């Protein structure tokens, strides 16, 4: 069905009549199905957009939106943080990271944010800064390389630039994750009873549609690539409900103004040049085969885990924290006994409250906040 949001965009996104029409159709289809319906968004940006726009309050009572493992900071295990903290015990070494990752507590409650100000921990806004920073420091620089397919190409490109400039003091501590493998793991958990996925727009810009085809096989569910405006999300929900009603399970691109079927070939080429698939440990989901990305043999000399002989990464949840269940879609943020009391964005206990894209942080800021 033609997407009414394709053009002209400035008019479509301000169209209240279109919003009402989408909601009317959503209510009609959900009512016709007459059973509880569970749609999971697998993108932290979707989670924030859904909460900020108050979309759950507009939906029929039998339609539940569930946040999944769409926040790279949130799915990173505590053992990764412990290893990063251990680097600070080494002289003349600097750790660089995106801001949110610095606030994630390790297994003993310590975080890299507590070590800011001494010059040993640096906050970066773009991986493109890495070659320059490596040149300025001259001493070992370890970048905490986390992220999904959206972020991976920019970090890989920065590494290639460092290779070109012979910045031998730059190392990556990789904890990359890939979305399609996580979808398969989520579907394998029968207790989740998912009816459809809202697929991440940003990731899909890079990988396109093909990697999601696993959803079309046995045991699959509809998957709809959606944008981030409120009407994008309503359109994606409606497309998913139409498939559920028709008994279909297809990958459907409702964000074609940004997502091409083949994704971004140049970005995918950079990823393939620098990295290869590997098994990865996810907070909440356990170890998922071929769901991570590690440096290829050619670049293995820049692997911080090998260079500094890190122990194997494990995960340990903080006492009382429900992040692992929230990331699996088995609990809502407000179900956590720590939510809004012991755990807040100012005093986060678990990573889902740390990241700006975390489910708990979004719920705290835009709904479900404890009085």
Residue frames as qw, qx, qy, qz and C-alpha x, y, z in Angstrom:
[[0.000, 0.889, 0.458, 0.000, 0.00, 0.00, 0.00],
 [0.369, 0.638, -0.040, 0.674, 1.30, 3.48, -0.88],
 [0.478, -0.394, -0.442, 0.649, 2.89, 5.31, 2.02],
 [0.053, 0.914, 0.338, 0.217, 1.15, 8.68, 2.55],
 [0.455, -0.831, 0.060, 0.315, 4.23, 10.03, 4.34],
 [0.754, 0.109, 0.276, 0.586, 6.64, 9.95, 1.42],
 [0.233, -0.022, 0.157, 0.959, 6.07, 13.50, 0.10],
 [0.263, 0.674, -0.314, 0.615, 5.67, 16.36, 0.62],
 [0.556, -0.156, -0.696, 0.427, 7.11, 15.61, 4.05],
 [0.049, 0.040, -0.361, 0.930, 6.55, 18.96, 5.74],
 [0.556, -0.158, -0.168, -0.798, 2.84, 18.73, 4.96],
 [0.729, -0.130, -0.653, -0.161, 2.39, 15.04, 5.76],
 [0.480, -0.083, -0.687, 0.539, 3.93, 15.18, 9.23],
 [0.110, 0.051, 0.337, -0.934, 1.68, 18.08, 10.26],
 [0.474, -0.157, -0.545, -0.674, -1.48, 16.43, 8.92],
 [0.374, -0.129, 0.674, -0.624, -3.84, 15.87, 11.86],
 [0.815, 0.201, -0.004, -0.544, -6.43, 14.29, 9.61],
 [0.667, 0.368, -0.647, -0.023, -3.89, 11.70, 8.51],
 [0.019, 0.277, -0.811, 0.515, -3.04, 10.96, 12.15],
 [0.615, 0.028, 0.418, -0.668, -6.72, 10.46, 12.96],
 [0.821, 0.312, -0.282, -0.385, -7.17, 8.20, 9.93],
 [0.455, 0.369, -0.790, 0.180, -4.19, 6.05, 10.89],
 [0.186, -0.156, 0.753, -0.612, -5.45, 5.71, 14.46],
 [0.738, 0.132, 0.136, -0.647, -8.97, 4.90, 13.27],
 [0.788, 0.321, -0.487, -0.195, -7.63, 2.06, 11.12],
 [0.233, 0.332, -0.824, 0.395, -5.37, 0.82, 13.93],
 [0.438, -0.066, 0.585, -0.679, -8.31, 0.66, 16.34],
 [0.810, 0.225, -0.086, -0.535, -10.49, -1.06, 13.75],
 [0.684, 0.342, -0.644, -0.018, -7.95, -3.78, 12.96],
 [0.070, 0.263, -0.809, 0.521, -7.01, -4.37, 16.58],
 [0.589, 0.011, 0.405, -0.699, -10.68, -4.64, 17.45],
 [0.824, 0.273, -0.299, -0.396, -11.28, -7.08, 14.61],
 [0.494, 0.327, -0.783, 0.188, -8.44, -9.31, 15.80],
 [0.707, -0.526, -0.115, -0.458, -9.96, -9.27, 19.27],
 [0.898, -0.273, -0.207, 0.277, -6.95, -10.53, 21.21],
 [0.391, -0.825, 0.194, 0.358, -3.88, -9.07, 22.91],
 [0.732, 0.614, 0.001, 0.297, -1.32, -7.89, 20.35],
 [0.566, -0.699, 0.184, 0.396, 2.36, -7.31, 21.10],
 [0.633, 0.711, -0.016, 0.306, 4.58, -5.31, 18.75],
 [0.670, -0.542, 0.054, 0.504, 8.24, -4.82, 19.68],
 [0.358, 0.916, -0.159, 0.082, 10.26, -1.86, 18.51],
 [0.881, -0.165, 0.045, 0.441, 13.93, -2.80, 18.17],
 [0.417, 0.505, 0.006, 0.755, 15.43, 0.66, 18.20],
 [0.344, -0.433, -0.465, 0.691, 16.17, 3.01, 21.07],
 [0.033, 0.055, -0.157, -0.985, 15.29, 6.03, 18.94],
 [0.416, -0.366, -0.648, -0.523, 11.87, 4.51, 18.30],
 [0.472, -0.457, -0.681, 0.325, 11.45, 3.91, 22.03],
 [0.191, -0.322, -0.226, 0.899, 12.13, 7.56, 22.83],
 [0.183, -0.065, -0.394, -0.899, 9.96, 8.84, 19.96],
 [0.432, -0.411, -0.758, -0.263, 7.05, 6.61, 21.00],
 [0.408, -0.516, -0.571, 0.492, 7.17, 7.78, 24.61],
 [0.152, -0.219, -0.028, 0.963, 7.78, 11.43, 23.80],
 [0.271, -0.129, -0.467, -0.832, 4.76, 11.55, 21.47],
 [0.485, -0.011, 0.560, -0.672, 2.51, 9.72, 23.94],
 [0.494, 0.153, -0.665, -0.539, 1.67, 7.09, 21.33],
 [0.186, -0.107, -0.962, 0.171, 0.82, 4.29, 23.82],
 [0.203, 0.338, 0.555, -0.732, -2.03, 6.42, 25.21],
 [0.467, 0.367, -0.217, -0.775, -3.58, 6.66, 21.72],
 [0.323, 0.171, -0.884, -0.292, -3.61, 2.94, 20.98],
 [0.778, -0.304, -0.310, -0.454, -6.37, 0.39, 21.69],
 [0.601, -0.598, 0.439, -0.298, -6.13, -1.39, 25.02],
 [0.958, -0.032, 0.286, 0.021, -5.30, -4.75, 23.43],
 [0.708, 0.599, -0.114, 0.357, -2.30, -3.37, 21.50],
 [0.605, -0.747, 0.129, 0.244, 0.92, -3.22, 23.52],
 [0.526, 0.754, -0.321, 0.225, 4.19, -1.72, 22.32],
 [0.856, -0.462, 0.073, 0.221, 7.23, -3.42, 23.83],
 [0.132, 0.884, -0.446, -0.048, 10.75, -2.07, 23.89],
 [0.984, 0.066, -0.067, 0.150, 13.43, -4.56, 22.84],
 [0.713, -0.430, 0.149, 0.532, 17.24, -4.68, 22.89],
 [0.509, 0.744, 0.241, 0.359, 17.62, -1.60, 20.69],
 [0.160, -0.960, 0.208, -0.100, 20.08, 0.33, 22.84],
 [0.755, 0.386, -0.451, 0.279, 23.75, -0.65, 22.33],
 [0.040, -0.531, 0.571, -0.625, 24.81, 0.74, 25.70],
 [0.731, -0.284, 0.269, -0.559, 22.06, -1.26, 27.41],
 [0.985, 0.093, -0.090, -0.117, 23.00, -4.63, 25.91],
 [0.447, 0.595, -0.575, 0.340, 26.71, -4.30, 26.73],
 [0.807, -0.370, -0.449, 0.101, 27.63, -6.70, 29.59],
 [0.445, -0.888, 0.116, -0.020, 29.08, -5.57, 32.90],
 [0.836, -0.240, 0.259, 0.420, 32.29, -7.52, 32.25],
 [0.525, 0.597, 0.195, 0.574, 33.05, -5.22, 29.33],
 [0.165, -0.920, 0.035, -0.354, 32.86, -2.23, 31.68],
 [0.773, -0.588, 0.188, 0.145, 35.05, -4.03, 34.22],
 [0.796, 0.116, 0.238, 0.544, 37.73, -4.62, 31.58],
 [0.271, 0.778, 0.118, 0.554, 37.56, -0.99, 30.47],
 [0.445, -0.873, 0.094, -0.179, 37.99, 0.16, 34.08],
 [0.871, -0.319, 0.188, 0.323, 40.98, -2.16, 34.47],
 [0.629, 0.549, 0.093, 0.542, 42.73, -0.26, 31.68],
 [0.101, -0.919, 0.076, -0.374, 43.01, 2.73, 33.99],
 [0.781, -0.575, 0.196, 0.146, 45.38, 0.71, 36.18],
 [0.787, 0.191, 0.208, 0.548, 47.91, 0.85, 33.36],
 [0.234, -0.660, 0.033, 0.714, 50.18, 3.92, 33.17],
 [0.005, 0.423, -0.436, -0.794, 50.13, 6.27, 30.20],
 [0.062, 0.278, 0.879, 0.381, 46.98, 4.87, 28.67],
 [0.313, 0.159, 0.125, -0.928, 43.85, 6.82, 27.70],
 [0.217, 0.382, 0.898, 0.027, 40.32, 5.42, 27.31],
 [0.228, 0.137, -0.172, -0.949, 37.93, 7.18, 24.92],
 [0.111, 0.380, 0.918, -0.030, 34.23, 6.56, 24.56],
 [0.216, -0.544, -0.420, -0.693, 30.86, 7.99, 23.65],
 [0.206, -0.430, 0.374, -0.795, 29.30, 9.73, 26.64],
 [0.810, -0.286, -0.055, -0.509, 26.55, 7.30, 27.61],
 [0.868, 0.073, -0.472, 0.135, 28.88, 4.33, 27.89],
 [0.269, 0.407, -0.544, 0.683, 30.95, 6.11, 30.53],
 [0.456, -0.358, 0.305, -0.756, 28.00, 6.14, 32.94],
 [0.872, -0.100, -0.395, -0.271, 27.28, 2.39, 32.86],
 [0.523, -0.641, 0.511, -0.233, 28.22, 0.77, 36.19],
 [0.448, 0.337, -0.828, -0.017, 30.53, -2.22, 36.25],
 [0.680, -0.280, -0.676, -0.050, 30.00, -5.22, 38.51],
 [0.460, -0.291, -0.537, 0.645, 31.21, -3.31, 41.59],
 [0.027, -0.878, -0.431, 0.204, 29.18, -0.16, 40.86],
 [0.291, -0.558, 0.237, 0.740, 32.14, 1.85, 39.56],
 [0.600, 0.720, 0.342, 0.069, 31.90, 3.64, 36.20],
 [0.607, 0.211, 0.145, 0.752, 34.31, 5.39, 33.86],
 [0.026, -0.841, -0.230, -0.490, 32.44, 8.66, 34.42],
 [0.616, -0.778, -0.058, 0.109, 33.87, 8.78, 37.93],
 [0.711, -0.271, 0.231, 0.606, 37.34, 9.01, 36.43],
 [0.383, 0.771, 0.258, 0.440, 36.66, 11.99, 34.17],
 [0.191, -0.977, 0.045, -0.082, 38.73, 15.10, 34.74],
 [0.637, -0.594, 0.401, 0.284, 42.10, 13.44, 35.11],
 [0.272, 0.685, -0.517, -0.435, 42.87, 13.18, 31.40],
 [0.231, -0.200, 0.947, 0.095, 42.75, 9.37, 31.40],
 [0.328, 0.485, 0.810, -0.018, 39.15, 9.18, 30.16],
 [0.052, 0.227, -0.266, -0.936, 38.00, 11.18, 27.14],
 [0.509, 0.536, 0.585, -0.334, 34.52, 11.73, 25.72],
 [0.140, -0.104, 0.612, 0.772, 34.22, 11.65, 21.93],
 [0.520, 0.454, 0.275, -0.669, 31.29, 12.85, 19.86],
 [0.791, 0.537, -0.142, -0.256, 32.43, 11.20, 16.63],
 [0.903, -0.147, 0.282, 0.290, 34.80, 8.31, 15.80],
 [0.587, 0.714, 0.032, 0.380, 36.32, 10.62, 13.18],
 [0.217, -0.914, 0.277, -0.203, 38.16, 12.31, 16.07],
 [0.921, -0.331, 0.166, 0.119, 40.16, 9.15, 16.83],
 [0.789, 0.326, 0.004, 0.521, 43.11, 9.52, 14.40],
 [0.106, 0.784, -0.133, 0.597, 43.67, 13.13, 15.47],
 [0.634, -0.699, 0.189, -0.272, 43.44, 12.29, 19.17],
 [0.957, -0.104, 0.078, 0.258, 45.84, 9.37, 18.71],
 [0.585, 0.536, -0.066, 0.604, 48.31, 11.71, 17.04],
 [0.176, -0.810, 0.158, -0.536, 48.03, 14.29, 19.83],
 [0.793, -0.564, 0.165, -0.161, 48.46, 11.77, 22.65],
 [0.376, 0.629, -0.678, 0.061, 51.23, 9.60, 21.28],
 [0.231, -0.239, 0.872, -0.358, 50.44, 7.10, 24.07],
 [0.035, -0.218, -0.957, -0.186, 48.08, 4.09, 23.88],
 [0.431, 0.071, 0.090, -0.895, 44.49, 5.14, 23.13],
 [0.053, 0.203, 0.977, 0.041, 41.71, 2.57, 23.58],
 [0.417, -0.040, -0.146, -0.896, 38.33, 3.39, 22.11],
 [0.398, 0.150, 0.827, -0.366, 35.28, 1.59, 23.53],
 [0.255, 0.143, -0.604, -0.741, 33.83, 0.48, 20.20],
 [0.291, 0.321, 0.853, -0.292, 30.21, -0.39, 20.86],
 [0.394, 0.402, -0.062, -0.825, 27.16, 0.03, 18.64],
 [0.729, 0.370, 0.566, -0.103, 24.89, -1.50, 16.06],
 [0.629, 0.338, 0.474, 0.516, 25.20, -1.37, 12.28],
 [0.121, 0.966, 0.192, 0.128, 24.50, 2.38, 12.33],
 [0.311, -0.900, 0.292, 0.089, 27.70, 3.18, 14.23],
 [0.850, -0.176, 0.396, 0.299, 29.98, 0.36, 13.09],
 [0.676, 0.572, 0.202, 0.419, 30.89, 1.84, 9.65],
 [0.033, 0.950, -0.129, 0.281, 32.04, 5.17, 11.10],
 [0.626, -0.660, 0.413, 0.044, 34.29, 3.43, 13.63],
 [0.855, 0.113, 0.393, 0.319, 35.66, 1.09, 10.95],
 [0.475, 0.795, 0.095, 0.364, 36.36, 4.08, 8.70],
 [0.251, -0.918, 0.275, -0.139, 38.23, 5.82, 11.53],
 [0.793, -0.371, 0.445, 0.187, 40.39, 2.73, 11.99],
 [0.756, 0.445, 0.295, 0.378, 41.21, 2.65, 8.30],
 [0.168, 0.938, -0.070, 0.295, 42.22, 6.31, 8.52],
 [0.533, -0.752, 0.388, -0.006, 44.48, 5.54, 11.48],
 [0.862, 0.003, 0.411, 0.296, 46.06, 2.71, 9.47],
 [0.555, 0.730, 0.158, 0.365, 46.65, 5.06, 6.58],
 [0.025, -0.914, 0.225, -0.335, 48.34, 7.56, 8.92],
 [0.669, 0.169, -0.622, 0.369, 50.26, 4.81, 10.78],
 [0.381, -0.575, 0.320, -0.649, 48.75, 5.75, 14.16],
 [0.596, 0.063, -0.799, 0.057, 49.90, 2.55, 15.81],
 [0.034, 0.060, -0.693, 0.717, 48.83, 3.68, 19.29],
 [0.594, -0.033, 0.021, -0.804, 45.08, 3.39, 18.53],
 [0.059, -0.028, -0.997, 0.036, 43.28, 0.26, 19.74],
 [0.582, -0.234, -0.240, -0.741, 39.61, -0.75, 19.64],
 [0.180, 0.002, 0.909, -0.376, 37.85, -2.66, 22.38],
 [0.384, -0.072, -0.553, -0.736, 34.98, -4.00, 20.30],
 [0.251, 0.237, 0.845, -0.408, 31.52, -4.92, 21.56],
 [0.354, 0.142, -0.386, -0.840, 29.64, -4.45, 18.31],
 [0.443, 0.243, 0.814, -0.286, 26.21, -6.05, 17.97],
 [0.159, 0.012, -0.627, -0.763, 24.09, -6.81, 14.88],
 [0.533, 0.024, 0.266, -0.803, 20.31, -6.56, 14.93],
 [0.744, 0.107, -0.451, -0.481, 19.07, -9.46, 12.73],
 [0.484, 0.091, -0.840, 0.227, 20.72, -12.10, 14.93],
 [0.127, 0.002, 0.615, -0.778, 19.01, -10.59, 17.98],
 [0.643, 0.070, -0.103, -0.756, 15.63, -10.85, 16.23],
 [0.696, 0.088, -0.695, -0.157, 16.18, -14.57, 15.73],
 [0.268, 0.039, -0.795, 0.543, 17.05, -14.97, 19.42],
 [0.355, 0.024, 0.332, -0.874, 13.94, -13.06, 20.46],
 [0.732, 0.081, -0.331, -0.590, 11.71, -15.23, 18.29],
 [0.553, 0.115, -0.819, 0.103, 13.27, -18.36, 19.76],
 [0.017, 0.015, 0.712, -0.702, 11.95, -17.36, 23.19],
 [0.197, -0.441, -0.790, -0.376, 8.40, -18.64, 23.02],
 [0.244, -0.598, -0.611, 0.458, 7.35, -16.86, 26.20],
 [0.094, -0.284, 0.053, 0.953, 7.64, -13.51, 24.44],
 [0.324, 0.595, 0.735, -0.026, 4.68, -14.17, 22.08],
 [0.021, -0.480, 0.157, 0.863, 5.50, -11.34, 19.70],
 [0.592, 0.611, 0.506, -0.140, 3.13, -10.51, 16.86],
 [0.564, 0.749, 0.100, 0.333, 5.40, -8.15, 14.88],
 [0.573, -0.355, -0.023, 0.739, 8.57, -6.06, 14.93],
 [0.235, 0.971, 0.013, -0.043, 9.00, -2.38, 14.19],
 [0.849, 0.069, 0.053, 0.521, 12.45, -2.55, 12.59],
 [0.353, -0.697, -0.018, 0.623, 15.08, 0.14, 13.19],
 [0.485, 0.866, 0.121, -0.028, 15.23, 2.86, 10.57],
 [0.052, -0.878, 0.458, 0.129, 18.84, 3.93, 11.18],
 [0.554, -0.288, 0.766, 0.154, 20.21, 0.38, 11.08],
 [0.684, 0.471, 0.556, 0.029, 18.16, -0.35, 7.98],
 [0.303, 0.916, -0.166, -0.204, 19.71, 2.62, 6.15],
 [0.140, -0.646, 0.733, 0.158, 22.98, 0.66, 6.37],
 [0.349, -0.125, 0.927, 0.061, 21.90, -2.97, 5.93],
 [0.397, 0.056, -0.545, -0.736, 18.75, -2.58, 3.81],
 [0.785, -0.119, 0.043, -0.606, 15.94, -5.13, 3.81],
 [0.746, 0.239, -0.609, -0.125, 17.59, -8.46, 2.99],
 [0.218, 0.261, -0.823, 0.456, 19.11, -9.33, 6.39],
 [0.469, -0.058, 0.478, -0.741, 15.62, -9.32, 7.91],
 [0.642, 0.107, -0.545, -0.529, 14.31, -12.08, 5.61],
 [0.212, 0.036, -0.933, 0.288, 14.66, -14.55, 8.46],
 [0.350, 0.149, 0.482, -0.789, 11.39, -13.09, 9.73],
 [0.648, 0.256, -0.265, -0.666, 9.62, -14.47, 6.67],
 [0.414, 0.183, -0.890, -0.055, 10.57, -18.08, 7.43],
 [0.643, -0.417, -0.636, -0.094, 8.94, -20.60, 9.77],
 [0.536, -0.530, -0.453, 0.475, 8.27, -19.10, 13.17],
 [0.274, 0.103, 0.054, 0.955, 8.68, -15.57, 11.83],
 [0.046, 0.750, 0.535, -0.386, 6.48, -12.52, 12.28],
 [0.370, 0.848, 0.223, 0.306, 5.84, -9.36, 10.26],
 [0.534, -0.398, -0.026, 0.745, 8.70, -6.86, 10.25],
 [0.263, 0.887, 0.313, 0.214, 8.08, -3.24, 9.30],
 [0.506, -0.016, -0.053, 0.861, 10.91, -0.75, 8.77],
 [0.074, -0.896, -0.431, -0.081, 9.61, 2.56, 10.08],
 [0.293, 0.562, -0.149, 0.759, 10.82, 6.13, 10.42],
 [0.385, -0.175, -0.606, 0.674, 10.87, 8.20, 13.59],
 [0.262, -0.201, -0.003, -0.944, 8.18, 10.84, 13.27],
 [0.454, 0.071, 0.678, -0.574, 5.00, 10.04, 15.24],
 [0.751, 0.408, 0.021, -0.519, 3.08, 9.50, 12.00],
 [0.430, 0.465, -0.767, -0.108, 5.88, 7.23, 10.73],
 [0.094, -0.155, 0.914, -0.364, 5.42, 5.08, 13.80],
 [0.610, 0.265, 0.449, -0.597, 1.61, 4.98, 13.50],
 [0.675, 0.503, -0.346, -0.416, 1.98, 4.06, 9.83],
 [0.271, 0.384, -0.880, 0.064, 4.41, 1.26, 10.77],
 [0.342, 0.006, 0.795, -0.501, 2.04, -0.08, 13.43],
 [0.699, 0.389, 0.165, -0.577, -0.85, -0.08, 10.97],
 [0.562, 0.500, -0.605, -0.261, 1.25, -1.89, 8.33],
 [0.033, 0.243, -0.937, 0.248, 2.15, -4.54, 10.92],
 [0.501, 0.175, 0.621, -0.577, -1.49, -5.00, 11.92],
 [0.696, 0.458, -0.183, -0.522, -2.54, -5.40, 8.29],
 [0.419, 0.390, -0.817, -0.065, -0.04, -8.23, 7.92],
 [0.175, -0.068, 0.875, -0.446, -1.19, -9.87, 11.15],
 [0.624, 0.307, 0.315, -0.646, -4.80, -9.64, 9.99],
 [0.709, 0.494, -0.339, -0.372, -3.93, -11.17, 6.61],
 [0.943, -0.212, 0.250, 0.052, -1.84, -13.94, 8.18],
 [0.674, 0.655, -0.187, 0.286, 1.30, -12.67, 6.44],
 [0.631, -0.659, 0.144, 0.383, 4.90, -12.38, 7.62],
 [0.636, 0.611, 0.118, 0.456, 6.81, -10.06, 5.33],
 [0.430, -0.380, -0.045, 0.818, 9.59, -7.53, 5.63],
 [0.230, 0.827, 0.446, 0.255, 7.96, -4.26, 4.63],
 [0.428, -0.067, -0.056, 0.900, 9.81, -0.98, 4.13],
 [0.015, -0.880, -0.468, -0.072, 7.67, 2.00, 5.16],
 [0.311, -0.831, 0.114, 0.447, 10.73, 4.26, 5.38],
 [0.763, 0.350, 0.352, 0.415, 11.73, 4.19, 1.74],
 [0.179, 0.969, -0.028, 0.167, 12.60, 7.89, 1.72],
 [0.233, -0.810, 0.534, -0.070, 15.75, 6.89, 3.66],
 [0.612, -0.268, 0.744, 0.014, 16.09, 3.10, 3.37],
 [0.548, 0.462, -0.520, -0.463, 17.00, 1.44, 0.06],
 [0.974, -0.049, -0.097, -0.201, 16.49, -2.31, -0.44],
 [0.843, 0.223, -0.309, 0.380, 20.25, -2.89, -0.55],
 [0.566, -0.724, -0.133, 0.372, 21.08, -0.40, 2.18],
 [0.074, 0.942, -0.291, -0.149, 24.31, 1.57, 1.89],
 [0.944, 0.251, -0.115, 0.182, 26.81, -0.49, -0.16],
 [0.355, 0.670, -0.408, 0.509, 29.78, 1.72, 0.73],
 [0.464, -0.585, 0.440, -0.498, 29.13, 1.45, 4.47],
 [0.969, -0.102, 0.169, -0.151, 28.65, -2.31, 4.21],
 [0.786, 0.485, -0.251, 0.289, 31.90, -2.56, 2.25],
 [0.034, 0.690, -0.494, 0.528, 33.84, -0.72, 4.97],
 [0.751, -0.397, 0.365, -0.381, 32.38, -3.05, 7.61],
 [0.988, 0.150, 0.035, 0.001, 33.32, -6.12, 5.58],
 [0.553, 0.648, -0.373, 0.368, 36.87, -4.84, 5.04],
 [0.052, -0.602, 0.550, -0.576, 37.60, -4.28, 8.72],
 [0.512, -0.237, 0.614, -0.552, 35.38, -6.72, 10.62],
 [0.437, 0.015, -0.851, -0.289, 34.07, -10.28, 10.60],
 [0.712, -0.458, -0.175, -0.503, 31.15, -11.94, 12.45],
 [0.282, 0.200, -0.839, 0.420, 31.69, -13.52, 15.86],
 [0.474, -0.563, -0.677, 0.010, 29.62, -14.79, 18.77],
 [0.039, 0.430, -0.232, 0.872, 28.67, -12.06, 21.24],
 [0.259, -0.404, -0.772, 0.417, 27.32, -11.84, 24.78],
 [0.178, -0.540, -0.252, -0.783, 24.25, -9.61, 25.13],
 [0.144, -0.027, 0.640, -0.754, 22.94, -8.40, 28.44],
 [0.621, 0.171, 0.319, -0.695, 19.60, -10.15, 28.91],
 [0.832, 0.385, -0.166, -0.363, 19.84, -12.36, 25.83],
 [0.840, -0.289, 0.425, 0.175, 22.99, -14.32, 26.59],
 [0.243, -0.422, 0.643, 0.591, 25.48, -15.37, 23.92],
 [0.708, 0.583, 0.242, -0.317, 24.04, -15.16, 20.40],
 [0.707, -0.022, 0.502, 0.497, 26.02, -16.88, 17.61],
 [0.405, 0.286, 0.433, 0.753, 27.42, -14.57, 14.92],
 [0.073, -0.893, -0.438, -0.071, 25.72, -11.53, 16.46],
 [0.351, -0.822, 0.108, 0.435, 28.93, -9.58, 17.05],
 [0.648, 0.724, -0.096, 0.215, 31.73, -8.17, 14.91],
 [0.664, -0.604, 0.204, 0.390, 35.45, -8.51, 15.62],
 [0.130, 0.812, -0.420, -0.385, 38.52, -7.15, 13.87],
 [0.921, 0.372, -0.118, -0.005, 39.79, -9.20, 10.95],
 [0.879, -0.198, 0.033, 0.432, 43.23, -10.78, 11.14],
 [0.493, 0.535, 0.056, 0.684, 44.78, -7.88, 9.24],
 [0.137, -0.707, 0.097, -0.687, 43.74, -5.49, 12.03],
 [0.795, -0.447, -0.410, 0.028, 44.03, -7.84, 14.99],
 [0.553, 0.056, -0.336, 0.760, 47.09, -5.94, 16.27],
 [0.127, -0.341, 0.067, -0.929, 44.66, -3.14, 17.14],
 [0.660, -0.458, -0.520, -0.290, 42.36, -5.38, 19.21],
 [0.205, -0.641, 0.445, -0.590, 42.54, -4.09, 22.79],
 [0.897, -0.301, 0.131, -0.295, 41.21, -7.38, 24.20],
 [0.939, 0.172, -0.120, 0.271, 44.22, -9.20, 22.74],
 [0.374, 0.651, -0.299, 0.589, 46.78, -6.44, 23.26],
 [0.221, -0.538, 0.472, -0.662, 45.96, -6.07, 26.96],
 [0.338, 0.024, -0.935, 0.107, 44.99, -9.69, 27.62],
 [0.512, -0.244, 0.175, -0.805, 41.47, -9.13, 28.91],
 [0.274, 0.049, 0.933, -0.229, 39.61, -11.92, 30.69],
 [0.050, -0.372, -0.811, -0.448, 36.49, -13.32, 29.03],
 [0.281, -0.210, 0.053, -0.935, 33.51, -10.98, 29.30],
 [0.178, -0.378, -0.900, 0.125, 30.74, -12.07, 31.64],
 [0.248, -0.509, -0.192, -0.802, 27.60, -10.34, 32.89],
 [0.289, -0.327, -0.766, 0.472, 26.27, -9.73, 36.39],
 [0.154, -0.709, -0.397, -0.563, 23.09, -7.76, 36.99],
 [0.036, -0.335, 0.459, -0.822, 22.94, -5.25, 39.86],
 [0.045, -0.275, -0.898, 0.341, 20.80, -6.54, 42.76],
 [0.232, 0.595, 0.548, -0.539, 17.13, -5.82, 42.14],
 [0.181, 0.495, -0.338, -0.780, 17.71, -4.44, 38.61],
 [0.707, 0.365, 0.580, -0.177, 15.31, -5.65, 35.90],
 [0.221, 0.674, -0.406, -0.576, 17.27, -4.40, 32.87],
 [0.117, -0.182, 0.933, 0.286, 17.85, -7.95, 31.60],
 [0.296, 0.465, 0.824, -0.134, 14.10, -8.63, 31.58],
 [0.271, 0.776, 0.130, -0.554, 13.26, -5.23, 30.04],
 [0.077, 0.557, -0.619, -0.548, 15.69, -5.85, 27.18],
 [0.111, 0.050, 0.971, 0.207, 13.96, -9.15, 26.42],
 [0.419, -0.217, -0.357, -0.806, 10.51, -7.59, 26.42],
 [0.513, -0.292, -0.804, 0.064, 9.56, -9.68, 29.46],
 [0.306, -0.636, -0.491, 0.511, 9.08, -6.71, 31.81],
 [0.162, 0.874, 0.196, 0.415, 8.16, -3.05, 31.51],
 [0.319, 0.431, -0.400, 0.743, 10.44, -0.45, 33.11],
 [0.440, -0.500, 0.187, -0.722, 7.83, 0.36, 35.75],
 [0.922, -0.221, -0.291, -0.129, 7.81, -3.32, 36.79],
 [0.612, 0.253, -0.503, 0.555, 11.33, -2.93, 38.19],
 [0.536, -0.706, -0.418, 0.196, 11.32, -2.40, 41.96],
 [0.494, -0.339, -0.017, 0.801, 14.12, 0.18, 41.60],
 [0.262, 0.498, 0.462, 0.685, 12.44, 2.25, 38.87],
 [0.109, -0.760, -0.223, -0.601, 11.99, 5.93, 39.69],
 [0.640, -0.765, -0.015, -0.075, 13.15, 5.52, 43.27],
 [0.708, -0.483, 0.349, 0.380, 16.57, 3.95, 43.72],
 [0.524, 0.057, 0.557, 0.641, 17.20, 4.15, 39.96],
 [0.279, 0.885, 0.236, -0.288, 16.80, 7.45, 38.10],
 [0.664, 0.661, -0.006, 0.350, 18.69, 9.11, 35.21],
 [0.060, -0.871, 0.355, -0.335, 20.63, 11.12, 37.79],
 [0.397, -0.482, 0.751, -0.214, 21.44, 7.98, 39.84],
 [0.813, 0.230, -0.370, -0.386, 21.22, 5.06, 37.41],
 [0.684, -0.365, 0.622, -0.110, 21.61, 1.53, 38.67],
 [0.719, 0.182, 0.636, 0.214, 21.15, -0.28, 35.36],
 [0.272, -0.129, 0.472, 0.829, 22.10, 0.68, 31.80],
 [0.074, 0.593, 0.709, 0.374, 18.47, 1.01, 30.64],
 [0.195, -0.916, -0.302, 0.178, 18.30, 4.12, 32.84],
 [0.476, -0.472, 0.240, 0.702, 21.76, 5.33, 31.80],
 [0.303, 0.109, 0.582, 0.747, 21.39, 5.70, 28.05],
 [0.297, 0.290, 0.039, -0.909, 19.28, 8.44, 26.53],
 [0.572, 0.117, -0.569, -0.579, 17.84, 5.66, 24.32],
 [0.098, 0.018, -0.957, 0.272, 17.24, 3.26, 27.19],
 [0.358, -0.493, -0.702, -0.368, 13.71, 2.01, 27.83],
 [0.446, -0.588, -0.545, 0.399, 13.77, 2.98, 31.49],
 [0.225, -0.270, -0.018, 0.936, 15.12, 6.48, 30.84],
 [0.158, -0.222, -0.519, -0.810, 12.43, 7.06, 28.20],
 [0.437, -0.559, -0.691, -0.142, 9.68, 5.81, 30.48],
 [0.415, -0.485, -0.405, 0.654, 10.95, 7.94, 33.35],
 [0.120, -0.178, 0.122, 0.969, 11.08, 11.11, 31.26],
 [0.315, -0.026, -0.419, -0.851, 7.85, 10.69, 29.31],
 [0.761, -0.249, -0.250, -0.544, 5.62, 8.36, 31.29],
 [0.866, -0.210, -0.448, 0.070, 5.34, 5.77, 34.07],
 [0.252, 0.458, -0.491, 0.697, 7.32, 8.01, 36.38],
 [0.468, -0.435, -0.710, 0.295, 6.81, 7.18, 40.02],
 [0.164, -0.886, -0.201, -0.385, 5.07, 10.01, 41.92]]
